[in-house]
Amino acid sequence: MSPESTSAQSRRPRPSSGDVTRKQPSGAKGRTSKSAKSETGSRKGQALLLTKVGSTSVFRIVVLFYTFLLATFLVAGIILWLLLGASGYESKLNHLIDSLLGSSTYHLIGLEVLVVAVAVGVVWVVVSAALTTVAVKMFNLAIDMVGGIKIYLQSASPLDR
């Protein structure tokens, strides 16, 4: 043995009594399976299988979403109504409605319009949330029939690119 090979062997870390070293089989030197690649991180993404969507969590999110959407429309409607009144078009709108209905006693009152809009909006939130929940149930049934949806996730880290 040469002195160089002995020094190289002495520099190599030796496994402690608790470490287990495994050698790769001689026939599998250059080959790695897909699962081995995904475990080591050489693949840039990970595949997940979506098999169910929780209908109660979707219901909660949808109720919040439709409620915020209703609030946005109500605030926009109030702003438009105030602009309509300030510019003098409110009386023109009332005159148009009078001529269309053939009645001179009907006039739009802002507070009544707001109350009707809130009532219609609340009904819209309830019906839309119920229909979305039914759609989630139908989606879950379809997923059960086809076996799931495969979703690929990738890391957003610029180091992985």
N, C-alpha and C positions, 0 to 999 in steps of 0.2 A: 504494500500500500504506500502510496506517495503521501508526503506531508500535506499537500493541498487537499486531498480527498478526506483526510482525517479532520482537518480544520473545518471543512464544509459540513461534515457530519456533526461536529460539535456545535456549530452555529444553528443547526436546524432545531426548532422547538420540539421538545418531546412531549407526547401526550401524558397528562396526569392519569392517575388511576381511575378517575371518574369519566374521562373522555373516551368516546368511542370513535374510532376511525373506520371508515368504510371505503373499500376500494371498488372502483367501477369494474364490472365484468370486462374481460378482455375483448369480447365481441362488440361492445357498445361504446368504444372509445370516442368516436367522432359523432355519434348520434345522440340527440336529446329529444325527448318527447315534448309535445305541446304543453303538457301539464308541468313539466320541469321548466320550460321556458317561462311560463306564467308565474311559477313560484320564485324564480330567480329575478324576475322583473325585466327580462329582456324584451318581452312584449310590452307595447305601450298602453294597452287597454285591458279591461277586465270585462267579461261577459256575465251579466246577471239575467235570471229568468223571472219575469214578472208573472205571478200566478193569481194574484187577488188584489183588489183595491178596497180599502175599508170604507164602507158606505157611510158610517157615522162620522168619520173624520172628513170625508168629502162634504157631507151635509153641513157640518160646522163651518167649513171654509166657504162654501157656496152661500150660506146665509150671510156671512160677513161681507162677502164680495158683492152680493146683490143689494145689501143694505147700504154699503158705501156708494154703490152706483146710484141708488135712489137718492141718497143725500146729495150727491153731485148734481143730479138732474134737478132736484128741488132748488138748490142754491143757484144754479144757472137760470132756472125759470124765474126765480125771485128777482135776480139781477136784470133779466130781460124785461120783466113786467115793470120794474122801476124805471128802466130806460124808456120803455114805451110810454109810460105816464109822463115822464119828464119832457119828452119830445112832442107830446100832444097827439100821438097816434092812438091813445087809448079811446078817445072820443070817436075817432074815425073807425076803429074796430067795432065799437058799439053800434055805430050807424050802419056798418056793413052787416052785422048780425041782425039788426032790426029789419033791414031791407030783405035779407035772405029768408027770415022767418015770417015776415009780414006783420010783425007786431012792434008797436012803438013803446011797449012797457018793459021789454027785456033789456037788461044792462048787466055787463060783467062786473062783478065786484071782486077785487083782488084777494080778499080773505076767503071768500067762497071758492074761488078757483084753487087756492092753496089747499084748502081742506079736502076738496075732491081729488086733487093730485096726490095728496098724502094717502087717502083711502085707496085709490087705484094702485098706488105704488106699493102699499103694504100687501094688497092682494097679489100683485105681481111678484113680490119677493117670495111669498108663501108658495104660490103655484110653481114658480121657476125652481125653487129649491126642491120641491117635491118631484118635479119632472127630472131634474138633474140626478136626484137620488135613485129614481127608477132607471135612468140611463146607466148609472153605475152598476146597479144590479144586473141589468141586461149585459153590460160589458163583462162582468164577472162570469155570467153564464157562458158567454162566447169564449172567454179565456179558458174555461173548464173544458169546452169542446175541442179547442185546438191545441191545448197543452201549455199555453203561456206565450209570452212575448219576450224575445231575447233583446236585451238592452246592453249596448256596449258603452262602457265608461272609460274615459281617458283622463289622465292627470293633466291639470291645467298648468303645472309647473313648467317654466321655460327651460329648466335643466333637463327635462325628459325629452325635449324635442331635438 
